[in-house]
């Protein structure tokens, strides 16, 4: 029954012909579930940001917040370069940045050591029709009233344009795991063939270490093209590459 499923598109698009990157919900894709999230303050290096107790290594994202901005760790900032990032064990998310951190974290239900196959993404652009912001689908987080919830408390909102939609990273195109090449200049390559540059998160688990996100801000480590993504890291260990269907450029 491959032709049956559920599709919700952004307001103004036809679900019968819209590109997959214009979908709000598509039952053929993996949904990235959030196991835990929250703010943390003044956690010293080596301290526990959050205890998740999942019993496996989960996908995660940590934002360092300063008085003027926030950064997705690891960043290219001084004293926060790879591998000085936050790390995750089977029970905890730990500050490994080399400095005291305040910020916000996400711990996802996705396992970093569990492979998933690619999904063929329909990338043909479609023409957006007229939009009525008062008509559409609104889904709020558990415990919030959809009539009064602010945008940050919504899971989905069909009346918003691409640049402002709420759930940008809730559909995943590909999740693939493997072993690091361990050879200088030899990349670990994952092919996506989306025809545009997507959002990509690389994670690594070096020998005798926990999992960490690789520095996406440094192109000496990571390359993302319209057909594939490469990780250049000459160490022994494992990698996990997560590719979202959402583009990081105008398409």
C-alpha positions as CSV (number, residue, x, y, z in Angstrom):
1,X,0.0,0.0,0.0
2,X,2.8,2.3,-0.9
3,X,0.4,4.9,-2.5
4,X,-1.5,5.5,0.8
5,X,-0.4,7.8,3.5
6,X,-0.8,11.2,5.1
7,X,0.4,14.6,3.6
8,X,0.0,18.1,4.9
9,X,1.4,21.0,2.8
10,X,2.0,24.6,3.6
11,X,-0.9,26.8,2.8
12,X,-1.1,27.7,-0.9
13,X,0.4,24.4,-2.2
14,X,-1.4,21.4,-3.7
15,X,-0.7,18.2,-1.8
16,X,-1.0,16.2,-5.0
17,X,2.0,17.9,-6.7
18,X,4.0,19.8,-4.0
19,X,7.7,19.1,-3.6
20,X,8.6,17.3,-0.4
21,X,10.5,20.2,1.0
22,X,7.2,22.1,0.9
23,X,5.5,19.5,3.2
24,X,4.6,20.1,6.8
25,X,3.9,16.4,7.4
26,X,4.6,13.4,5.2
27,X,4.0,9.9,6.6
28,X,6.7,8.5,4.3
29,X,9.4,10.4,6.2
30,X,10.9,9.9,9.6
31,X,9.8,12.4,12.2
32,X,12.5,13.6,14.6
33,X,11.0,13.2,18.0
34,X,12.2,15.3,21.0
35,X,12.9,13.2,24.1
36,X,13.8,16.2,26.3
37,X,14.6,19.9,26.0
38,X,15.2,22.8,28.2
39,X,17.4,25.7,29.4
40,X,20.5,25.4,31.5
41,X,22.6,27.9,33.3
42,X,26.3,28.2,34.4
43,X,27.2,24.5,33.9
44,X,30.9,24.1,34.4
45,X,33.1,22.1,32.0
46,X,32.6,18.4,32.7
47,X,29.2,19.1,34.4
48,X,25.9,17.5,33.5
49,X,23.6,19.6,31.3
50,X,20.8,17.1,31.4
51,X,20.1,13.5,32.4
52,X,18.1,11.6,29.7
53,X,18.3,8.0,30.9
54,X,17.4,6.6,27.4
55,X,20.0,3.8,27.7
56,X,21.5,4.6,24.2
57,X,23.4,7.4,22.5
58,X,20.7,9.9,21.3
59,X,21.0,12.6,18.6
60,X,21.4,16.0,20.4
61,X,21.9,19.7,19.8
62,X,23.2,22.3,22.3
63,X,23.0,26.1,21.9
64,X,25.4,28.2,23.9
65,X,23.7,31.5,24.8
66,X,25.6,34.7,25.5
67,X,24.4,38.2,26.4
68,X,24.1,39.1,22.6
69,X,23.6,35.8,20.7
70,X,23.4,32.0,20.6
71,X,25.6,29.4,18.9
72,X,24.9,25.8,17.9
73,X,27.8,23.9,19.5
74,X,30.4,23.2,18.4
75,X,31.3,26.5,16.8
76,X,34.4,28.1,15.4
77,X,34.7,30.3,18.5
78,X,38.0,30.4,20.4
79,X,38.0,27.6,23.1
80,X,35.0,25.9,21.6
81,X,36.5,24.2,18.5
82,X,36.3,20.5,17.8
83,X,36.6,18.2,19.7
84,X,35.8,20.6,22.6
85,X,32.0,20.2,22.3
86,X,29.2,18.8,24.4
87,X,29.1,15.0,24.4
88,X,26.4,12.5,25.1
89,X,26.5,9.2,27.0
90,X,23.8,6.6,27.3
91,X,22.4,8.5,30.3
92,X,23.6,12.1,30.2
93,X,24.4,15.2,28.1
94,X,27.7,16.6,29.4
95,X,29.5,19.9,28.9
96,X,32.8,19.2,27.2
97,X,33.4,22.7,25.8
98,X,36.3,23.7,28.1
99,X,34.3,26.5,29.6
100,X,31.2,27.3,31.7
101,X,28.1,27.2,29.5
102,X,24.5,28.6,29.6
103,X,22.1,27.8,26.9
104,X,19.4,25.5,25.6
105,X,19.5,21.8,24.7
106,X,17.6,19.3,22.7
107,X,17.8,15.5,23.1
108,X,16.1,13.6,20.3
109,X,14.7,10.1,20.3
110,X,16.9,9.1,17.3
111,X,19.8,6.8,18.1
112,X,23.2,7.8,16.8
113,X,24.3,4.2,16.4
114,X,21.3,3.0,14.4
115,X,21.3,3.1,10.6
116,X,18.3,4.2,8.5
117,X,17.9,4.0,4.7
118,X,17.6,6.9,2.3
119,X,14.2,8.1,1.2
120,X,13.6,9.4,-2.4
121,X,12.7,13.0,-2.1
122,X,10.5,14.8,-4.7
123,X,12.4,18.0,-5.3
124,X,10.5,19.6,-8.3
125,X,9.6,23.1,-7.4
126,X,5.9,24.0,-7.5
127,X,4.1,27.3,-7.7
128,X,2.7,28.7,-4.5
129,X,-0.9,29.8,-4.7
130,X,-2.8,32.4,-2.7
131,X,-2.6,32.1,1.0
132,X,-5.1,32.9,3.7
133,X,-3.4,33.1,7.0
134,X,-6.7,32.5,8.9
135,X,-7.3,29.1,7.2
136,X,-5.1,26.1,7.8
137,X,-3.8,23.7,10.4
138,X,-2.4,24.6,13.7
139,X,-0.9,22.0,16.1
140,X,0.5,23.2,19.5
141,X,2.8,21.4,21.9
142,X,1.2,19.3,24.6
143,X,-0.3,21.6,27.3
144,X,-0.7,24.7,25.1
145,X,-3.9,26.1,23.7
146,X,-3.7,26.5,19.9
147,X,-5.9,29.6,20.1
148,X,-3.4,31.5,22.3
149,X,0.0,29.7,21.9
150,X,2.9,31.7,20.7
151,X,4.9,30.6,17.6
152,X,7.6,28.9,19.7
153,X,5.0,26.7,21.3
154,X,3.6,25.4,18.0
155,X,4.6,22.1,16.4
156,X,3.1,23.0,13.1
157,X,1.4,26.0,11.4
158,X,0.3,25.6,7.7
159,X,-0.2,29.3,7.1
160,X,3.4,30.4,7.3
161,X,5.8,30.9,4.4
162,X,9.1,29.0,4.0
163,X,11.3,31.5,5.7
164,X,9.1,31.7,8.8
165,X,7.5,28.3,9.2
166,X,7.8,26.8,12.7
167,X,8.8,23.2,12.3
168,X,11.7,23.5,9.8
169,X,13.5,20.3,10.9
170,X,10.8,17.9,11.7
171,X,11.2,15.7,8.6
172,X,14.4,13.7,7.9
173,X,15.6,12.5,4.5
174,X,18.4,10.2,5.6
175,X,20.2,8.9,8.6
176,X,23.3,6.8,8.0
177,X,26.0,5.4,10.2
178,X,29.4,4.0,9.5
179,X,33.1,3.8,10.5
180,X,35.5,6.7,10.1
181,X,38.1,6.2,7.2
182,X,41.0,7.0,9.6
183,X,43.0,8.2,6.6
184,X,44.1,11.9,6.2
185,X,42.5,13.4,3.1
186,X,40.1,10.5,2.6
187,X,36.5,11.7,3.2
188,X,33.6,9.8,4.7
189,X,30.9,10.4,2.0
190,X,27.1,10.2,2.2
191,X,25.2,10.8,-1.1
192,X,21.8,12.4,-1.0
193,X,21.2,13.7,-4.6
194,X,18.6,16.2,-3.5
195,X,19.7,18.8,-6.0
196,X,20.1,21.5,-3.3
197,X,22.3,21.9,-0.2
198,X,20.4,20.5,2.8
199,X,20.8,20.9,6.5
200,X,23.3,18.3,7.6
201,X,24.4,17.2,11.1
202,X,27.5,15.0,11.5
203,X,28.3,13.2,14.8
204,X,31.4,11.2,15.6
205,X,32.4,8.8,18.4
206,X,36.2,8.5,18.6
207,X,37.8,5.5,20.2
208,X,37.0,5.4,24.0
209,X,34.9,8.6,23.8
210,X,31.2,9.6,23.8
211,X,29.4,10.9,20.8
212,X,29.9,14.6,19.8
213,X,28.6,16.8,17.0
214,X,31.4,17.8,14.5
215,X,32.1,21.5,13.8
216,X,29.8,22.3,11.0
217,X,31.2,25.9,10.9
218,X,34.6,24.7,9.7
219,X,34.8,23.6,6.1
220,X,38.1,21.8,6.7
221,X,36.0,19.1,8.4
222,X,32.7,19.1,6.5
223,X,31.6,19.8,2.9
224,X,28.0,19.9,1.7
225,X,27.1,20.0,-2.0
226,X,23.9,19.5,-4.0
227,X,24.6,15.8,-4.3
228,X,26.5,14.6,-1.2
229,X,28.2,15.6,2.1
230,X,31.7,14.7,3.2
231,X,33.4,14.5,6.5
232,X,37.2,14.8,6.6
233,X,38.4,13.4,9.9
234,X,41.5,11.1,10.0
235,X,40.7,9.4,13.3
236,X,39.5,5.9,14.3
237,X,35.9,5.6,15.4
238,X,32.3,5.8,14.2
239,X,30.2,8.4,12.5
240,X,26.6,9.3,12.1
241,X,25.3,11.6,9.4
242,X,21.8,13.1,9.7
243,X,20.5,14.8,6.5
244,X,17.2,16.8,6.8
245,X,15.1,17.4,3.7
246,X,15.0,21.1,4.4
247,X,17.2,23.3,2.2
248,X,19.8,25.8,3.5
249,X,19.5,27.9,0.4
250,X,16.9,29.4,-1.9
251,X,15.6,26.7,-4.2
